[in-house]
Amino acid sequence: MNPVDKALLDDYTDFLVVERRVSQATVDVYVSEITRYLAFLRAKQVAIEDAAVDTLVAFLVERSERDHVNQRTQGRNLSSLKSFFRYLNEAGIREDDPTQLIDAPKLPTVLPVSVSYDIVDSILASIDDSVGNPLGIRDKAMFELIYSCGLRISELCGLRLSDFRQEPRILRVVGKGNKERLVPIGEYAMKALGRYLDEARPVLRANRLQEQTLFLGRRGRPLTRALVWKRFKAYCETAGVEAKVHTLRHSFASHLLRGGADLRTVQELLGHSDIRTTQIYTHTETEDLLQAYRTFHPDGEPDMK
């Protein structure tokens, strides 16, 4: 890579981490995309200061056609460019922002998939947390906690011992953009977490006495998201259920709303910065209402078979 481009990318990375405080996953995605963009400019012999809207469009079109990316990825690529041009503006490298002239692709609304209380119970019941099985005890605590607190996988993996407050049963969670929130822990999750801390974590920790990450693997190291996903998939197969780890978070939100929680409370518990993100869950509740109306109201029309 050209030394000038590398220095620019390093400075842009610092901008994302220090000033914008975005997650490491987002940093990786944005920097990777801007690396491609800078290589594209070099190939076209266009200076960063001179790249106009037609150059940006040409880059996005090439990315789309060459790599066959979908609309969601196209939108993410444009977001990377918008972020980069914000950096260029603040760094005084450019005064204009041609990305403002490019419309983001319209994405279909993807409704979150949640499952019933019984299905959540069946998944959790498939975990063997018997005495002498530290991995099962750990997994029971992990997935109970995800469902009880509405955690993302990355949030679970990032938990530290100091984030758990036994009294008054509160979990400190660091979410997207390093945004912190406090979430109460339910009774079942509290019991499972207590067992994990007493019986399983000391075994898994072994001689890594200084490790402060809450959930550990069999060698005493922090868990990866891929491993959490793999363990959950195995339990779903045992229970005969199709679900993803994130389904527990969606179910947490849907079950709260179904139980009468207000939207603002659910927004805070999920760590959403924009309530419009939380409002997506109300669509699933609306569908429940429509289904009940079609089934039980004299004027309702049953779904076509």
Protein Blocks (a to p, Z undefined) as FASTA:
>chain_A
ZZklmmmmmmmmmmmmmmnopafklmmmmmmmmmmmmmmmmmnopafklocfklmmmmmm
mmmmmnopafklmmmmmmmmmmmmmmmmmnomambdfklmpccddddddddddddfklmm
mmmmmpccbehilklmmmmmmmmmmmmnopafklmmmpcfklpcfbgoiaddddehhiac
dddddfklmmmmmmmmmmmmmmmnmmmmmbmbfbdcfkopacdfklmmmmmmmmmmmnop
acdfklmmmmmmmmmmmnopafklmmmmnopablklmmmmmmmmmmmmmmmmmmmmmkbc
cddZZ
